[in-house]
């Protein structure tokens, strides 16, 4: 809701261009709807004058042109506001993504440092019985085959 609150100082700093760039997103949506309606209304007024409808005079055609111009301006402001909003949203998403990547890389760096320390204690010391069993197992695998007994 804070996006709809603009201070007068913000509006005075940039003139008309500053005002166009400071229109909130919700107002941009409403301006687009109203601008499209004004263009439609102006078009209908001009076509009724051109077709010679009863009671239509040149004043209605002038009003139709004014409505079309105002509607185009409102659509322009709405489009600029929408583009500004999407640019800010994308910039915020990129900053959040970059922040998350940096945090993840820091965690990986910390994990890599910890993993080398964890691997050393992870090697379990074998008891004397386990060492003897391992030595017996290794000696059984390493026994060479005698050529005399194989024949």
N, C-alpha and C positions, 0 to 999 in steps of 0.2 A: 504494500500500500504506500510505502515511502516513495515509490517511483513517480507518483502523481503529484508530489509536492516539490515545486520549484521555487526557489527564492527569487525575489525581484532582481537581486544583483546578478544572478545567472542569466536572466533574460536581457538585462541591460548591457552586458558585456559584449555580446556578439551581434546585436541588432537583429534584423530579420533572419539572417542565416543562423545565428545563435538560437533564435526561437525555434526555427525549423529543426535543428539538431537536438533540441532539448525536449521535444514532445515525447511523453511516455508511451510505452508499447500499447497499453489498452486504449489510449486516446487515438493512436494510429489506426487501430482496427476500426474504431467508431468513425474516424475521418474517412477511411476507405469506403465504408458502407454509405455514409452520407454523400460523399463525393460521387459515387456511382449513381445514387438516386438523383442527385442534382443534374448530372449529365443526361439521364433518362428523361427527367422532367423538362429540361431545356430543349431536348430533341423533340419531345411531343408538342411543346409550345410552337416551335418553329414549323413543324410539319402541319399543325392545325392552321397556322396563318397561310402557309403555302397552298393548302387545299381549299382555302376560302371558307372555313367553318364560320357559322353564324356568330357574330359578336367578336371575332378575332380581328385585331388591328395591328398596326406596326409596333405598338408598345409591347404587345405580347412577344413579338419576334425579338425585340431588344432585350426583354427580360429573359427570353430563352438563351440568347447569346451570353448574357451575364451569368445565368445559371451554369451554362457549360464551362465558362472560364473559371468560375469559382469551384466547380466540381473537379476540373482538371488540376487546379492548385491544391485542392484537398487530397486528391490522389497522389500528387507529387510529394506532399508533406508526409503522407502515410507511408509511401514507398521508402522515402529516406529514413523515416523512423524505424521501419521494419528492418532495413539493411543495417542500420546502426545497432539495433537490438541483436540481430543475428551475429554481427561481427563481435560484439561484446561477449555474447554467449559462447561463440567459438573460441575466443581468446581465453575466456575463463576455463573452458574445457581443456584447452591445450595446456594452460598453466597447471591445472589440476593433474593432468596426465603426466606432465613433465615432473611435477613434484612427486607423484607416485613412483615414477621410474627411478628418480634419484633416491628415494627412500628404499626402494627395492634393491638397488645396486649397493647402497650402504649396508643393508641387511645381508646381502650375499657376501660382501667383503668381510663383514664381521663373522659370518658363518664359515667362510673359508679359513679365516684365522683361527677360529675355534675348532674347526674340524681337524686341523693338523695337530692341535693339542689333544683333541679327543681320541685321535687314532692311536697315539702312543700309549695312553692308559688302556685303550681298548684291547691291546694285546695281552691276553690273560697269561699269567705265569702258570706253568704246568707243574703239577705235583710230581714226585719221584716215580710213582706208579704209572702216571700218564706218560712220562718221558720214556720209561722202560717199554711200555706198550708201543709207543711210536717208534722206538728204535728197533724193536722186533719186527714191526710191520715193514719198516724201511729195509731191513736186512733180508726179509723174505722176497721183496720185489727186486732187490739188487743181485741176488744170487745168480751167477752166470751159469749157463747150461754147459755141462761138460760134454765134450765131443765123444768121449769114450762111452759114457752112459747112454747117449742118445742112439748109438748103433745097436 
